[in-house]
Amino acid sequence: MILSLAFINGFQKVVSEKVFSFWGHIRVQHFEPVKVSIAEESPIRKNDTIEAEIASQSNVAYVQTFATKSAIINANASIEGVLFKGVDKGYHFDELDQFLMEGRWINFTDSGYAPEIVISSYSANRLNLKTNDDVLIYFIQPGEEKPRTRKLKITGIYKTGIDVYDRTFALGDLRLIQRLNNWGDDEIGGYEVRLKDYTQMAANSDEIYDKLPVGWNCRTMKEIYPEIFDWLNLQDTNKYILLTVMIIVALINLITCLIILVLERIRMIGVLKALGAKNITIQTIFIHHTLIITITGIILGTLLALGLLYLQQETGFIKLQEEAYYLSEAAVKIVWWQILLIISCTFAVCLVILTIPSLLVRRIQPVKAIQFR
């Protein structure tokens, strides 16, 4: 049970953090209910007052700007469609450092836009590209017959392990999108809001929405990518089913073990009764003996579980198929109150279960017990 909870907690935590690291927890942009999550945004004007009000909330860590634009990368006689995500020099790349496989993030210039791009390992493999390669990027322009072309240098390659990101996004300079779209310097696609405690995401989204101008909207990442979080929530159901099955099996094994313990000592019980021992005295003997077994089992089981969990944290010897689970190795999150709860409940249940086989002592008759072989 300790292992199951730690692995499921770790899996949910790491996958959630991957989703949030790339896009924050809440996205603020123009209200466009009919557009899909990967569509280009209509511009909104930067509003320092609104930005300050959002950042002033106690649970908000920071606010940063972004914009996206559809593009096609042309390299080595192959093409690959991407959604070019533009960010500015205030972007918190430290949240993405864990995903950077090669190279570096973008170096922003004081004037103009940075002619650099960071692509995913998926795109790099499909186009046979590596860091410091130059690529041609074709940007689709609404209302124009021909796309606009820019030559950019690949400065880094990232991999999140989440297909919806790795197959879709490339990172670049926000000012390039502003220039391509003929936007002003104060026009952006929207804001990303990073929270300190993601469990308050829905409540914070409602608070932010009340502060927004007419025509603006905000959505949580759970609303934008519901399929990922529905899948994560499904793990809770699996967790409860797994724990229930383990508890039932453990109880059956415990009762069986204690019954065998009593049956192996029937002749001893008969002798004790013949010598005048009361039922309660004999029951107490068996309860004390089985308590020693129970406590020893709990201690050894807990130490073994924690040892395996720490070994997994240090070595990652349990591997996963990243394409299916978004992780290359099983993640671990040890929640101490859950471990203490498991230990306490196991001990309490054992105390109750111990009384069942010990009641057999009352039904044993001394004469028959002494003759039992």
N, C-alpha and C positions, 0 to 999 in steps of 0.2 A: 504493500500500500504506500509506503514511503517513497519507493522508487517510482511508482506510477504517478503519484502526485507531483513529484519533483520534475519528471520528464514532461508531463503535460503542461505544468506551469511554465517551464522553461521554453517549451515550444510556442505557447501562446505569447509569451513576453517578447521573444526574439523576433518572431514574425511581425507582431504589432509594431515593434520599434523600427523594423525595416520599412514598413509602410509609412510611418510617421516621419522617419528621418528624411525621406525624399521629398515629402510634400507638406510637412507640418501636420497640425491637428485640425485646423479650420482654414478654409479658403474663402476669401472675400473678393467678390468680383461683380461685374454688371449682371443684373437679373436677366437670365436667358433660360427659361425652363425647358425649352425644346432642344437645347444643344446637349450633345453627349459630353462625357468627361474629358475626352481628348480633343475636342474642337477648339479652334482659336477663339480667344476672348475678344469681345468688343471692348474698346479702351475706356478706362475711367481715369479721372484726373487725381493725381496725388493730393491728399488732403491731410496736412500736418495736424490739424485739430483732431480729426477722426483717428488718425494714426496714434496720436498721443493718448486719446481716450481709451483706445483698445489696449495699448501698452501699459496703461496705468492700472489695469485690473490685476488683482493680487496673484492670480493663477497664470497670467501670461508671462512667458519667458522673454519673447521678443517677437517683432513683426518685421517681415521683409517683403520686398516687391518682386514681381515676376511677370513674364508674358510668354506666350507660346506661339509658334508659327510652323505650319506644315512645310516640309522640305524633303529634297531627294539628294542623297549622297551619291556621287558618281566617282568610282575609282576602280582601276584594274579591269576595265571593260564590264563592270557590274554596277548595278544601282540598288539602293536600299532606301525605302521611305522611313522618315523619322519625324518626330515632333520636336522641333528645336525649342528648348526651354531657355529663355533669356533671363539672366540674373544680373544684379549690380555688384559693385565692390564691397557692399555691406553684407553680402550673403554669407551665412554661417556654413562654410564648407566643412568645418570641424565635425558637423553631424554626419557627413558623408565620408570621412576619412577611412572608416572601416571598409568601405566598398571600393576604394581606389586600388586597382591592381598594378598599374604601371603609370609612370610619369607624374604629373602634377596637375593642380587645378589651374584655372585661368588667371593670368596676370592682367589686371585692368590698367588701362592707360588714362592719363589725365585728360586727353582730348581725343575725340573720335572714338571708334569702338575697337575692342581687342580682336584681332583677326585669328582667334584661336577657338578650338572646340574640343570638348571631351565626349567621347562616344562609349557605348557599352561594349563589353567583350563579345556579345552576340553579333553586333554590327561589324566589329573589327574582324571577327572570324569569317563572316560571310563575304566581306569585301577584301580580305587578305591585307589588312592594314595594321600598322603599328605606330607607336608614338613618334612624333617629329615628321610623319608623312604629311604631305600637302594634299588636300582633297578639294574638289569642286562641289559646292552646295548650290542646288537649284531651289529657289524659294518660289512657291506658287503665289501668284498675285491675282486676286479677284478682279475680273474685268479686263485682264491683259492676256493676250494670246501667248506670249512667251514668258517663261519664268525669269526671275532675276538671278544672276549667277555671282557667287562670291567664292574666293579662294581662301580657305582657312587651314591652319596647321593643327594637327592632332597633338595636344599636349598631355592628354591622359586617357586612360581606359579604365572604366569602372564595371563592377558586377555586383548587383544586389541579390541575385538569385530569385527575384520575383519577375516572372515573364512579362507581366503587364508593363513593367518599367524597362527592363533590359531590351525588349523587342521594340520599344516605342521611342524612348527619349534620348536626346543628345543635349549637352549643356553648352551655353555660349553667353555672349554679352547681350544684355537687354537693349543696349543702345543700337545694336545692329537691327533688331526688330523694329525699334522706333523709326530708324531711318528707312527701312524697307516699307513700312506701313504709312510713311509720311506723318508720323505722330510727332507731337511736341515733346520737349524734354520732360514735361511733367505728366505725360500720359503713360499708363502702364496697363498690364492685363489684369492685375489684381494684387492682393496681399496674401501671404502665407502667415498664419498665426501659430506659433509654437507654444504649447502649454507646459507647465511644470508637472501637473497631475492630469493625465489623459482621461482618468475616470470621470472628471467633471466636464468632459468635452461638450456634451449636449446642453448642459446648463450654461456654460460659457458662450456657446454659439447663440443661444437665445438672448443673452445679455448684449452681445456684440450687435446682433441684428437690430435691437431697439435703438442703437446709437447711429445706425447707418442712414445716409441720405436716401431719398426716394429713388428707386431704380437700381439700388445696390442690393446684393444678396450675400448670405454666407451659408456655407454648408460644412458639415463635419466630414472627415475622411470615411467614416462609416456610411454616410449617405452617398459619397462619390464612388466608393468601391465596396458595395454591400456584399458582393460575392465572396470576397476574402474574409470579411468579418463574420459572415454567416457560417463559413467553413470553420473558422476558429471557434465560434460558439458551439458548433457541433461537437467539438472535442470535449466540452463539459458533459454532454450526454454520454459520450464514450467513457469518460472518467467515472461517472456514477454507476454505469453498468458494470464496468470492470471491478470497481470497489465492491459492489454488491455481490458479484460472483465470488470474489476472493474471500469476503466475510463468510458467506455460506459454506464454502469449502473448508475454511479454517475452523468454523464452529463444529462441523461434522467430524473433522480430524481430531479436534480437542476432546469432544465427547467420547469418541471411539478410544482414544488414548487412555482416558481416565477410567472407562469401563474395563478395559484390559488390565489396567493397574489394579483395580478392585478384584477382578476374577483371578489374577495371579496370586492374590493374597487371601483367598477364601479360607484355606486351612488355618492361617494365622488369625483370621477374624473369628473362626469357630473356637480356637483355643482361648483367645482373649475373652470371648463371651462366656466360655465354660469357667474361666477363672473369675468371673463376676464383673468384667468391664461393661460399662454402659454403652449404648449405641452412640450417644453424643461424644463420648470419649474416643471411640474408634473412628467416628466421622472426622473429629478434629485432627487425628493423626493423618488421615488421608488428605484432608484439606491443606494441612501444613506441608505435606510432601509435594502435593501438586502445585502449591503456591511457589515452592522453590523452583519447580520445573518451569512454571509460567514466567516468573521474574527473570530466570536465566535466559529463557527463550526471547523475551522482549529485549533484554540488554544485548544479547548476541545478534539478534535480527536488526536492531537499530544500528549497531556498530558496523555490521556487514553492509547495510544499505548506505550509510553515510560514507563508508570507505569506497564503495563503488561509484557513488555520486562525485566524490572529490577526485577520484581517478579519471572519470569522464571529463570533469572540468579541466584537468591538467593535460590530458592526453587526447581526448576526443576519439577514443577507440571505437565507439559505436557510430558508424557512418550511416548516412541517409542519401537517398537519391534526390539531389537538389531540385531537379525538374519537377518532381512530384510533391515535395514537402517544403520547398523554399529554403531548406537548410542542407548543408553538406555533412553535418554531424549533429547528433542529438544534443539539444540544449538542456541545461539544468538550472532550475531555480529552487533553492531550498528555502521554504517558508517555515520558520521555527515553530510558530504557533500551530501549524498544521501537524508537524511531527509530534509535538507535545499532546495535541488532541488525539492523534492516532494511538499514542502510547497509553494515554489515560483511558480512552474508550476500550482499548484491547484489554487492559487490566480489569476494568469494571465488568466487561462482558465475561471474562474468564471467571471472576468471582461468582457471577450468577450461574454460569455453566457448571462450575465445580460442584454445586449442590445437587445436580441431577444424578450423577453416578454415585455420589456418597450416600444418597438415599437407599441404594441397593443394600447397604450394610444392615438396615433395619429389617430387611426381608430374609436375611440369612439366618438359618437355624443352626445352633452349635453342633448337634449330632450329625446332621448331614454335611456340614462344612468340614468337620474333622475327617469324615470319610471321603471327601472330594479329592480326586486325583486328576 
